[in-house]
Amino acid sequence: MYTNAFKVILFFCFGLLFFIFPAHAEQLDRSDAVKVANTVLQALIHDNYEAIVDLMSPEQKEEYMPLTPERLKELEKFFSKDKKKAGNSTSVTEICKITTYRGKTGVAAKVNTKGDEVYVIILALEGSMYFFEDALSLSNSLYKKLEVLQTIK
């Protein structure tokens, strides 16, 4: 049915995906906010919207399921500005305590600062697991009011 060359190319492509996204959501330690935020950031950088949805809470995933090509296009459009705001950042630098817009305990993972804006990835804490909730910019003055839980070097 398939040629051997096609099978080799297919195998290589799947291997490359695991190399680019080593911390896939199924094997990700969801109790580690830094790892979850960095996984979200890497998915954003590499336009992997399926991975971003995979990192959402079950409740939030329902809004995007089934993940059709049309919904993926919507996500691409939505996250394109976030990719620009992330700039050249490849990892988060700080974790601050917040209450999410859904009223849950969570963290804001600092990605980048540009001018008076601080770009953050918002993670909600449900039980002992972190889930992606949003990515947004906060004013520097508002960000400075947040309680810093961890600084990453």
TINUMI-770837 format. One record per residue: residue number from 1; residue in one letter; chain; x, y, z of N, C-alpha, C in turn. Coordinates in steps of 0.02 Angstrom, whole numbers, plus 50000, padded with zeros to 5 digits. Example, Ala and Ser with C-alpha at 12.3 -4.5 7.8 and 13.67 -1.06 7.14 Angstrom:
<recs>
<rec 1; A; A; <50660; 49716; 50390>; <50615; 49775; 50390>; <50660; 49835; 50390>> <rec 2; S; A; <50642; 49888; 50354>; <50684; 49947; 50357>; <50645; 50002; 50394>> 
</recs>
This chain:
<recs>
<rec 1; M; A; <50041; 49941; 50000>; <50000; 50000; 50000>; <50044; 50063; 50000>> <rec 2; Y; A; <50090; 50069; 50048>; <50136; 50125; 50050>; <50206; 50101; 50032>> <rec 3; T; A; <50244; 50145; 50000>; <50312; 50126; 49984>; <50355; 50131; 50047>> <rec 4; N; A; <50412; 50097; 50045>; <50457; 50100; 50102>; <50482; 50171; 50114>> <rec 5; A; A; <50495; 50208; 50060>; <50518; 50278; 50067>; <50467; 50320; 50103>> <rec 6; F; A; <50403; 50310; 50087>; <50350; 50347; 50120>; <50347; 50330; 50194>> <rec 7; K; A; <50355; 50266; 50211>; <50354; 50245; 50281>; <50412; 50276; 50319>> <rec 8; V; A; <50471; 50280; 50288>; <50529; 50310; 50320>; <50517; 50384; 50333>> <rec 9; I; A; <50490; 50419; 50283>; <50475; 50491; 50291>; <50424; 50501; 50346>> <rec 10; L; A; <50372; 50461; 50348>; <50320; 50466; 50399>; <50350; 50454; 50468>> <rec 11; F; A; <50391; 50403; 50475>; <50423; 50387; 50539>; <50468; 50446; 50561>> <rec 12; F; A; <50505; 50475; 50513>; <50549; 50532; 50529>; <50508; 50592; 50553>> <rec 13; C; A; <50452; 50606; 50520>; <50410; 50663; 50539>; <50382; 50655; 50609>> <rec 14; F; A; <50358; 50595; 50626>; <50332; 50584; 50693>; <50388; 50589; 50745>> <rec 15; G; A; <50447; 50565; 50728>; <50504; 50571; 50773>; <50523; 50643; 50784>> <rec 16; L; A; <50520; 50684; 50730>; <50535; 50754; 50736>; <50486; 50790; 50781>> <rec 17; L; A; <50422; 50772; 50777>; <50372; 50801; 50820>; <50387; 50788; 50894>> <rec 18; F; A; <50408; 50728; 50910>; <50425; 50712; 50979>; <50488; 50748; 51002>> <rec 19; F; A; <50533; 50763; 50955>; <50593; 50800; 50971>; <50575; 50873; 50985>> <rec 20; I; A; <50531; 50902; 50944>; <50512; 50972; 50952>; <50470; 50981; 51015>> <rec 21; F; A; <50425; 50934; 51029>; <50380; 50938; 51087>; <50392; 50880; 51134>> <rec 22; P; A; <50449; 50879; 51169>; <50465; 50822; 51212>; <50419; 50816; 51272>> <rec 23; A; A; <50391; 50871; 51296>; <50348; 50869; 51355>; <50275; 50870; 51333>> <rec 24; H; A; <50254; 50821; 51294>; <50186; 50817; 51270>; <50139; 50811; 51331>> <rec 25; A; A; <50079; 50836; 51323>; <50033; 50843; 51380>; <50022; 50778; 51418>> <rec 26; E; A; <50021; 50720; 51385>; <50009; 50657; 51421>; <50065; 50639; 51470>> <rec 27; Q; A; <50127; 50659; 51455>; <50182; 50642; 51499>; <50207; 50702; 51539>> <rec 28; L; A; <50172; 50757; 51534>; <50191; 50819; 51567>; <50172; 50816; 51641>> <rec 29; D; A; <50216; 50839; 51685>; <50202; 50845; 51756>; <50158; 50906; 51765>> <rec 30; R; A; <50093; 50895; 51769>; <50045; 50950; 51774>; <50046; 50986; 51842>> <rec 31; S; A; <50084; 50959; 51890>; <50089; 50992; 51955>; <50144; 51045; 51954>> <rec 32; D; A; <50182; 51050; 51901>; <50238; 51097; 51895>; <50217; 51154; 51848>> <rec 33; A; A; <50202; 51212; 51877>; <50178; 51269; 51837>; <50229; 51291; 51785>> <rec 34; V; A; <50293; 51289; 51802>; <50345; 51310; 51755>; <50345; 51265; 51693>> <rec 35; K; A; <50343; 51199; 51705>; <50343; 51152; 51648>; <50281; 51160; 51605>> <rec 36; V; A; <50223; 51169; 51636>; <50161; 51177; 51597>; <50164; 51242; 51557>> <rec 37; A; A; <50185; 51297; 51589>; <50189; 51361; 51554>; <50240; 51358; 51496>> <rec 38; N; A; <50297; 51327; 51508>; <50347; 51321; 51454>; <50322; 51277; 51396>> <rec 39; T; A; <50282; 51227; 51412>; <50253; 51184; 51360>; <50203; 51224; 51319>> <rec 40; V; A; <50163; 51265; 51352>; <50115; 51308; 51317>; <50154; 51356; 51272>> <rec 41; L; A; <50207; 51387; 51298>; <50247; 51434; 51260>; <50278; 51401; 51198>> <rec 42; Q; A; <50305; 51341; 51206>; <50334; 51305; 51149>; <50281; 51288; 51097>> <rec 43; A; A; <50222; 51268; 51120>; <50168; 51254; 51073>; <50147; 51317; 51035>> <rec 44; L; A; <50146; 51373; 51070>; <50129; 51437; 51039>; <50182; 51456; 50987>> <rec 45; I; A; <50245; 51450; 51005>; <50300; 51467; 50959>; <50297; 51425; 50896>> <rec 46; H; A; <50280; 51361; 50903>; <50281; 51315; 50846>; <50212; 51304; 50815>> <rec 47; D; A; <50164; 51350; 50831>; <50097; 51348; 50801>; <50063; 51280; 50811>> <rec 48; N; A; <50073; 51250; 50869>; <50042; 51186; 50884>; <49979; 51198; 50926>> <rec 49; Y; A; <49925; 51216; 50891>; <49863; 51234; 50926>; <49828; 51173; 50957>> <rec 50; E; A; <49839; 51114; 50928>; <49812; 51053; 50957>; <49841; 51042; 51027>> <rec 51; A; A; <49906; 51055; 51034>; <49939; 51047; 51099>; <49914; 51098; 51149>> <rec 52; I; A; <49900; 51159; 51126>; <49873; 51210; 51171>; <49805; 51189; 51197>> <rec 53; V; A; <49762; 51164; 51153>; <49696; 51141; 51174>; <49704; 51081; 51222>> <rec 54; D; A; <49752; 51038; 51207>; <49766; 50980; 51249>; <49786; 51001; 51320>> <rec 55; L; A; <49815; 51059; 51328>; <49838; 51084; 51393>; <49783; 51121; 51431>> <rec 56; M; A; <49725; 51129; 51401>; <49668; 51162; 51434>; <49633; 51113; 51481>> <rec 57; S; A; <49593; 51141; 51526>; <49553; 51099; 51571>; <49499; 51064; 51530>> <rec 58; P; A; <49474; 51008; 51554>; <49420; 50973; 51518>; <49360; 51019; 51503>> <rec 59; E; A; <49344; 51062; 51551>; <49288; 51109; 51542>; <49302; 51157; 51484>> <rec 60; Q; A; <49363; 51183; 51481>; <49380; 51230; 51428>; <49387; 51196; 51360>> <rec 61; K; A; <49411; 51134; 51360>; <49418; 51096; 51297>; <49352; 51089; 51262>> <rec 62; E; A; <49298; 51081; 51300>; <49232; 51072; 51271>; <49213; 51128; 51223>> <rec 63; E; A; <49239; 51189; 51236>; <49225; 51246; 51193>; <49255; 51238; 51123>> <rec 64; Y; A; <49307; 51196; 51117>; <49343; 51189; 51054>; <49332; 51122; 51020>> <rec 65; M; A; <49298; 51077; 51053>; <49288; 51010; 51025>; <49224; 51006; 50986>> <rec 66; P; A; <49222; 50968; 50932>; <49279; 50935; 50902>; <49327; 50986; 50870>> <rec 67; L; A; <49389; 50969; 50869>; <49441; 51014; 50844>; <49444; 51008; 50767>> <rec 68; T; A; <49401; 51046; 50735>; <49395; 51044; 50662>; <49447; 51091; 50631>> <rec 69; P; A; <49459; 51084; 50566>; <49505; 51131; 50532>; <49483; 51204; 50539>> <rec 70; E; A; <49418; 51216; 50541>; <49393; 51284; 50549>; <49411; 51311; 50619>> <rec 71; R; A; <49403; 51270; 50670>; <49421; 51292; 50738>; <49496; 51302; 50745>> <rec 72; L; A; <49535; 51260; 50711>; <49608; 51270; 50713>; <49627; 51336; 50680>> <rec 73; K; A; <49592; 51355; 50627>; <49605; 51420; 50594>; <49587; 51477; 50642>> <rec 74; E; A; <49532; 51470; 50679>; <49513; 51520; 50729>; <49567; 51527; 50782>> <rec 75; L; A; <49592; 51470; 50806>; <49646; 51471; 50856>; <49708; 51504; 50828>> <rec 76; E; A; <49725; 51488; 50767>; <49784; 51518; 50735>; <49777; 51594; 50732>> <rec 77; K; A; <49720; 51618; 50713>; <49707; 51690; 50709>; <49711; 51721; 50779>> <rec 78; F; A; <49680; 51687; 50828>; <49679; 51712; 50897>; <49749; 51716; 50926>> <rec 79; F; A; <49789; 51664; 50916>; <49855; 51660; 50947>; <49910; 51695; 50908>> <rec 80; S; A; <49896; 51718; 50847>; <49950; 51749; 50808>; <49977; 51811; 50843>> <rec 81; K; A; <49934; 51851; 50874>; <49958; 51910; 50910>; <49998; 51890; 50972>> <rec 82; D; A; <49978; 51835; 51004>; <50015; 51812; 51062>; <50085; 51789; 51044>> <rec 83; K; A; <50092; 51757; 50987>; <50157; 51735; 50965>; <50204; 51795; 50956>> <rec 84; K; A; <50176; 51849; 50929>; <50216; 51911; 50921>; <50235; 51940; 50988>> <rec 85; K; A; <50188; 51940; 51035>; <50202; 51967; 51102>; <50253; 51927; 51140>> <rec 86; A; A; <50256; 51862; 51126>; <50306; 51819; 51159>; <50376; 51837; 51136>> <rec 87; G; A; <50382; 51866; 51077>; <50447; 51887; 51051>; <50494; 51828; 51043>> <rec 88; N; A; <50556; 51837; 51064>; <50607; 51785; 51059>; <50612; 51742; 51122>> <rec 89; S; A; <50566; 51751; 51168>; <50567; 51713; 51231>; <50555; 51639; 51218>> <rec 90; T; A; <50594; 51598; 51250>; <50586; 51525; 51242>; <50567; 51491; 51308>> <rec 91; S; A; <50567; 51530; 51362>; <50546; 51502; 51426>; <50521; 51558; 51472>> <rec 92; V; A; <50481; 51539; 51520>; <50454; 51588; 51567>; <50508; 51606; 51618>> <rec 93; T; A; <50502; 51665; 51647>; <50554; 51690; 51692>; <50530; 51700; 51764>> <rec 94; E; A; <50464; 51699; 51773>; <50437; 51712; 51840>; <50367; 51684; 51845>> <rec 95; I; A; <50349; 51662; 51905>; <50282; 51636; 51918>; <50252; 51678; 51974>> <rec 96; C; A; <50192; 51706; 51961>; <50157; 51746; 52011>; <50088; 51717; 52025>> <rec 97; K; A; <50065; 51727; 52086>; <50000; 51702; 52107>; <49946; 51750; 52082>> <rec 98; I; A; <49891; 51720; 52056>; <49835; 51760; 52032>; <49769; 51723; 52044>> <rec 99; T; A; <49715; 51758; 52032>; <49649; 51726; 52026>; <49630; 51734; 51953>> <rec 100; T; A; <49612; 51679; 51920>; <49597; 51682; 51849>; <49530; 51717; 51837>> <rec 101; Y; A; <49516; 51733; 51775>; <49452; 51766; 51759>; <49393; 51720; 51770>> <rec 102; R; A; <49406; 51654; 51776>; <49353; 51607; 51792>; <49346; 51598; 51868>> <rec 103; G; A; <49385; 51638; 51906>; <49380; 51637; 51979>; <49419; 51582; 52013>> <rec 104; K; A; <49464; 51550; 51976>; <49504; 51495; 52004>; <49572; 51521; 52027>> <rec 105; T; A; <49602; 51485; 52074>; <49670; 51499; 52094>; <49715; 51481; 52035>> <rec 106; G; A; <49766; 51521; 52025>; <49811; 51506; 51969>; <49875; 51545; 51973>> <rec 107; V; A; <49911; 51544; 51917>; <49974; 51580; 51913>; <49978; 51617; 51846>> <rec 108; A; A; <50017; 51670; 51848>; <50035; 51707; 51787>; <50109; 51693; 51776>> <rec 109; A; A; <50125; 51662; 51720>; <50195; 51646; 51704>; <50221; 51700; 51657>> <rec 110; K; A; <50270; 51737; 51680>; <50297; 51794; 51642>; <50339; 51768; 51583>> <rec 111; V; A; <50322; 51793; 51523>; <50357; 51773; 51463>; <50402; 51828; 51438>> <rec 112; N; A; <50375; 51889; 51434>; <50411; 51943; 51402>; <50386; 52010; 51429>> <rec 113; T; A; <50430; 52060; 51428>; <50411; 52129; 51445>; <50429; 52173; 51387>> <rec 114; K; A; <50381; 52213; 51365>; <50394; 52261; 51311>; <50359; 52326; 51329>> <rec 115; G; A; <50400; 52378; 51340>; <50371; 52442; 51361>; <50338; 52435; 51428>> <rec 116; D; A; <50275; 52455; 51432>; <50237; 52451; 51494>; <50194; 52388; 51498>> <rec 117; E; A; <50205; 52340; 51453>; <50165; 52280; 51453>; <50207; 52219; 51473>> <rec 118; V; A; <50176; 52175; 51512>; <50207; 52112; 51531>; <50163; 52057; 51501>> <rec 119; Y; A; <50192; 52017; 51456>; <50155; 51963; 51425>; <50160; 51901; 51469>> <rec 120; V; A; <50102; 51872; 51486>; <50100; 51815; 51532>; <50056; 51759; 51504>> <rec 121; I; A; <50071; 51699; 51527>; <50029; 51641; 51514>; <49993; 51626; 51579>> <rec 122; I; A; <49926; 51623; 51576>; <49885; 51611; 51635>; <49870; 51536; 51640>> <rec 123; L; A; <49886; 51508; 51698>; <49870; 51438; 51712>; <49823; 51435; 51771>> <rec 124; A; A; <49771; 51394; 51765>; <49724; 51383; 51821>; <49746; 51320; 51858>> <rec 125; L; A; <49741; 51322; 51924>; <49757; 51265; 51966>; <49691; 51230; 51984>> <rec 126; E; A; <49685; 51167; 51963>; <49626; 51127; 51980>; <49652; 51064; 52015>> <rec 127; G; A; <49636; 51059; 52079>; <49664; 51005; 52119>; <49739; 51018; 52125>> <rec 128; S; A; <49779; 50972; 52100>; <49852; 50981; 52102>; <49880; 50990; 52032>> <rec 129; M; A; <49836; 51003; 51983>; <49858; 51008; 51913>; <49846; 51077; 51884>> <rec 130; Y; A; <49895; 51100; 51843>; <49889; 51164; 51809>; <49864; 51153; 51738>> <rec 131; F; A; <49819; 51198; 51716>; <49791; 51196; 51649>; <49797; 51265; 51618>> <rec 132; F; A; <49810; 51266; 51552>; <49813; 51329; 51516>; <49744; 51361; 51515>> <rec 133; E; A; <49742; 51425; 51532>; <49679; 51462; 51530>; <49681; 51520; 51480>> <rec 134; D; A; <49736; 51556; 51477>; <49738; 51615; 51433>; <49810; 51639; 51425>> <rec 135; A; A; <49820; 51683; 51377>; <49884; 51717; 51368>; <49865; 51790; 51356>> <rec 136; L; A; <49896; 51835; 51393>; <49877; 51905; 51388>; <49932; 51952; 51412>> <rec 137; S; A; <49921; 52016; 51401>; <49968; 52067; 51425>; <49937; 52103; 51484>> <rec 138; L; A; <49978; 52114; 51534>; <49958; 52154; 51592>; <50001; 52217; 51592>> <rec 139; S; A; <49975; 52270; 51620>; <50016; 52330; 51628>; <50071; 52313; 51679>> <rec 140; N; A; <50128; 52344; 51670>; <50184; 52332; 51715>; <50165; 52349; 51788>> <rec 141; S; A; <50127; 52403; 51797>; <50107; 52422; 51866>; <50062; 52369; 51897>> <rec 142; L; A; <50016; 52340; 51858>; <49973; 52287; 51884>; <50014; 52224; 51898>> <rec 143; Y; A; <50059; 52207; 51853>; <50100; 52147; 51862>; <50142; 52152; 51926>> <rec 144; K; A; <50169; 52211; 51941>; <50212; 52220; 52000>; <50173; 52210; 52065>> <rec 145; K; A; <50107; 52214; 52063>; <50066; 52204; 52122>; <50055; 52129; 52138>> <rec 146; L; A; <50071; 52086; 52090>; <50061; 52013; 52100>; <50114; 51985; 52146>> <rec 147; E; A; <50095; 51934; 52184>; <50141; 51900; 52230>; <50185; 51852; 52189>> <rec 148; V; A; <50250; 51863; 52191>; <50297; 51820; 52155>; <50306; 51756; 52195>> <rec 149; L; A; <50294; 51699; 52162>; <50302; 51634; 52194>; <50370; 51603; 52177>> <rec 150; Q; A; <50395; 51618; 52117>; <50457; 51587; 52095>; <50489; 51629; 52040>> <rec 151; T; A; <50554; 51639; 52045>; <50593; 51671; 51993>; <50636; 51618; 51961>> <rec 152; I; A; <50635; 51614; 51894>; <50672; 51562; 51858>; <50732; 51594; 51825>> <rec 153; K; A; <50789; 51562; 51834>; <50850; 51590; 51805>; <50871; 51552; 51744>> 
</recs>
